[in-house]
C-alpha cells in the first residue's frame, strides 16, 4: 500500500506565490488576449461588474440560454479556455451562451467566485431583453471547478428559489474538496499534489464540508429540488468517484440524471480534439436541446 504524503499547511503568502507560479506556467497555453468567437461584455451585477464572453447574441430570435463556467482548480483559467467550443454548442443546440470570467482564488476564495456566477445567472434572468433570451429556459454548466460552481448554484437555488433552471451540466467536477486528493481513487502524482494546493487556495479546511464547497455533503432535502443534471466523468480522473457518488445521491432524491464515464480519458479531456471529447460535447448539446426545447 502506497504511503500518503503528509498534507502541507500553506501560508497565505505561499498560496499567492504558488498560484502565481502556476498561472505563469499556464500562460503559454492561454488564449486570453487572443481573438475569440465570443463577444466581450461587462455586466453590472449584484456582485459588481463581471466580464463575460457571449455567443449567438446577434441571432434576433428569442432563444434559451446556456451559462458556461470554465475550470482551472478555482485559481486558474478564463472563459477563453472554452471559447473554441462555445459557438458550435450555441448553433447546434439553438441557444445563446454567456461564458463567465469569475474572480480567482486565493485572492477571491469561497464564496466570491460562486457568488459572481450566481449573480450572472440572476442578472441574465432578470434582464432577458438585453440578451434576447427566454428567462424561463436557462441551463448552467461548467467544467472541473466550473462544474463545482454549477452544482453549488443548484444548491443555492434550492434555498432561494430565485432561478428558473431547466438543467445543470457537471463536466468532471470536483465535488469533495474536504477529502485529501491523495486519499481518493487515482489520487497520486502531480495532479493530486496540485489538487491540495487548489483546495487550500479556495477555502479553509474547517469549512470544506459546506455543501456549497463540497456538494457530496448535501442532504437529500437539499437535493430534492435539483433540476435535471448531466454528469460527465473520466475513468482516469481522481475526481471520478466523487462525481459518481453525487450522481447516486441525485438519483436517491428522484432527480433526473444522465451520466457517462469515459473510461480511458483523463481530467480535462473535453478541452481536446479526441473522439471522447467530441462525444462528450455532443452529450452536452443533446442535453441542452432536450431540456430547453
N, C-alpha and C positions, 0 to 999 in steps of 0.2 A: 504494500500500500504506500503510495507516494505521500510524503510529508507536506502539509500545507504550510507555505511560508508565513512567517509571523506578520500579522497585519500592522501596517505602519500608520501612525497618527501624524497627519500632515499639519504643519503650522499654516496660518493664513498666508504668510509670505511664501512658503513652499508651494501652496496651491496656485498662487498667481504666477510664480516663476515657471512651474512645470506646465501649466496651461498655456502660457505664452510660448514656451519652447515647442510644444506640440503644434500649436497654431502656426508657428513659423515653418515647421517641417511640412505642414499640410498645405501651405500657400502655393506650392508648386503644382498642386492638383486642383486648386480652387479656380472656379470660373467667375468669381466675384470681380466686377470691374470690366468684364468682357461682354461682348454683345450677347443679349439674351432674347428669347422669344417673348418673354413676359414684359409687360409694361409696368414701370415703377410708379407706385402711388404711395402717399403718406396719409394714413387715416388718423383722424383726431378722436381717439377712443377714450374711454374712462380711465385707461391706464397710460394716457399720454399719446404722443404721436408715434405711430408704429409703421415702419416701412413694410410694404408688401410688393410682390410681383403679381400681375393679373393676366389672365388669358381668356381669349374669345370674347372680350368685353365689347368689341366692335360689332358683334352679332346683335342685330336690332330686336331679335326675338326675346321674349321673357322666358329665361331658362332656369333650371335648377342650378344650385351652387355646390361645388366641392371645395372645401378648405383644406389645403395641404400643409403639413408641418414637417420640416426637414429633420434629419437626425444629426448625430455628432456628439453623443455622450453628454449632452447638456452644456458642453464647454466649447464645441467646435461647430463649424458649418454655417451655411447661409441658404436662402431659398434657391440660389443659383445651382446648388448641388442637384436639385430635382428638375431644374428648368428644361433639360433635354427631353423629358418625358411628359411634360405638362400639356403641351398643345395637342399631342396625339391623344391623350386622355380626354381633353376637352372636346375635340372634334368627334371622336368615336363614341363617347358617352353622351354627347349633345348637352354639355354643361358649360358653365363658366367657372373659372377657378381663381381663387385667391391663395397665394403661396406666401406664408408668413416669415418675416425676418425678426424673430424674437430675441430678447436680451439673453446673453450667455453667462453661465456661472464660470468662475467663482464670484465675479463682480456682481452678478444678479442670481443669487441662489434661490431655492424654493422660497416662496411661491411666485416669484416675479415673472419668469418665462411662461408658466402655466396661466397666470392671471392675464398676461398680454394676449395669449392665444384665445382664451375665453372671451376677452374683450373684443377681439376682432370678429369672432363669430357673432357676438351680440350686436356689434356695430353693423355688420352686413345685414343681419336680420331686421334691424330697426331702420335701415336706410336702403331698402330694396330698389328704389327708383334710381339711386346713384349708380347701381351696377346693372340694372335691367334684369333682376332675378326674381324668382318666386320665393318669398320668405318662408313659405311652408314646406319647401323642399331643399333641405341642406344636409349634406353628409360631411363629416370631419374625419380626416385620416392622416396618418403620419408613419414615418419610417424610424425605427430604432427609438431614440429619445422622443421623436415626434409621435411615435405610437404610444409611448407612456403618457404624453400630454393629452393625446386623443382619448385614452381610457379615463384619465383624470377629469377631462371635460365632461364625459358621460356621467361620472360620479358627482361632479359639482352640479350638473343639471338635474340629477335625481333629487338634489336638495332644493335648488332654486326654482325648478320648473319654468325657466325663462326661455329656453331654446327649443326650436322645433326641429330636432334632429331626427332624420329618417334613417341614419345608419352611421356606423363607425368602421374605419379601416385601421387595423393594427398590424403593421408590417415589421416582423421580427422585433417586437417591443421588449424593453427591459421592464418587467412588472414586479420585480422583487429587488428593491435597492437595499434592503436590510441584510440579506444573506451575503456573506463573503463570496465574491466571484470565484475564488479558488475552491470553494466548497460545493460549487454547482457542477452538474454533469458537463463534461468537456471543459471544466474550469482549470486551465493550465496556460502557461506561456505568457506572451506579451499581451494578449487580449484580456486575460484575467487581471494582469498587473495594471493595465490601463483602466479596466473596469473599477478597480479600487480607487484610483485617482478620480475618475469621473463621478463616482458616487460621493466621495468625500467633498468634492467641489460643489456638488449640487445641494447637499443637505448634511445636517449633523446626524450622527449615528442614532442618537436617542429619539429623533423624530422620524426615522426612516420606516417605521411600521405604519405611519399615517397612510391610509388607503389612497390619498391624493398623491403620494410619493410612490408607494408600493401597492398597486391595486389588488394584488393577490391576498391582501389582508382585509379586503372589503367584506362586509357581511352580506348574507343573502338578501336581507332587507334593503341594503344599499344598491343591490344589483337588479331588483325586481322591475325597475322602470327603464332599464337599459334598452337602447334601440337595437335593431338587427346589427350584427357585428361580423365582419370578415377578419379572420386571423390568419396570417401567413407566417410560417416558421421555417427555419433552416436546420436540417439534421445535424450539421457540424457546428452549430452555434451554441455557446454556453447559455444563451437566453431561451433556448427552445423549450425546455421543460416547464419553466415558469409561465410562459405564454400558453402552453397547453393545459397547465393547471387552471389558468384563468378561463380558458375555453370550457373546461369541465364545470367550473363554478357558474358560468353563464348558463350552461345547459341545465344545471340543477335549479336555477332560478327561472327556468322556462323561457329563456331568451333565444331568439332565432340566431344561430351561429353557423357560419360557413368557415371551414378550416382546411388548409392543406399544408402538410410538411414536405418540403423539398429536400429529400434525404441527403443528396450528395452536395448540397450547397452550404456556403458559409455565411456568416453575418455580413450584411451589406450587399448581398448578391443581386438585388433588384436594381442596383445602380451599376449595371454592367450590360454587356451585349450577349450574354449567354442565353441559351434556349430557356433555362429556368426563369430567367428574368422576364423574357418575353411572355411566358405563360403566366407568371405572377401578375404582370401588368394587365394582361387580358382578364384575369380574375377580378382585378380591381375595377376595370371598365365594365365588365358584366355586372358586378355588384352595384355600381352606380346606375346603370341602365335599369336594373330590376327595381331598386328601391327609390328611384327618383322619377319613375315613369308617371 
